[in-house]
Structure formats: C-alpha cells, structure tokens
C-alpha cells in the first residue's frame, strides 16, 4: 500500500520534460518541419511574446499542409497550430494529468506556472514513470518474499 501512495503523491514537476523546444508563431510550417526534423521531436510549442499560444505537431503538418497540398514555406504556423492546448500546473498530481490527457484524447500537456511555459508532460514521460514504479514494486516484492 505504501508503494501505491508514492505514485499518488508524485507531482507533474517530478517527471515533466523541462527543455521544451519552442518556435515563434510568425514562422512558417516549413520552419517548424525543419526544426522537428533537426531536433528529432514530434511537436513544437508555438510562442507569442514569450507566452505559449499553441502547439504544432508532425500530425498537424501532414493533415493541414501535405494532405491538402498547401505550400509549407508560405503557410504561417498561426494558421495551422492547435491553439486550444491543455495544460497543468507543475504541482498537479500525476493522476490528474493522466485523466486530463485521457478525457481530451491528447498525447501531451503543457506545464504552465504563472502563464509561463516551464515544461511538458507526454505519454512517453508517463510510460517511463510507470515502468520505473513497476520495476521498483517488483524488486520490493522480491525482497519482501525472501524475508518471509
């Protein structure tokens, strides 16, 4: 039971990615695509005057540019970004973040503190966190069974 409580007490700040790659909203879809390729990532946070204003993902570029035969070099990010992004505070509990992602069918949440971008939490972060907890729990169970 103690192990379950550890997961329940974990906050988003403990597993979020702090080095979030951003791009200015005035850039083009081509700029974003090149940055995604260069950094080997799947999304960028769109910034407007140092505040997050949206997200653009590889999926957005495929669906909103390539699939409708637009020109990436002349399509502005503000025209294709998802501006209704979801977010959590760094002190939010992991369960809250998971539920928000499930309820909204999304793969990532921005982490904002006082409207400033401080991180992002993704499905990958959550999977890695849960994997480590499962491994720890398995190890503890093995130790406990040897002691009895």
Secondary structure, 3 states (H helix, E strand, C coil): CHHHHHHHHCEHHHCCECCCCEEECCCEHHHHHHHHHHHCCCEEEEEECCEEEEEEEHHHHHHHCHHHCCCHHHCEHHHHCECCCCEECCCCEHHHHHHHHHHHCCCEEEEEECCEEEEEEEHHHHHHHHHHHHHHHHHHHHHHHHHC
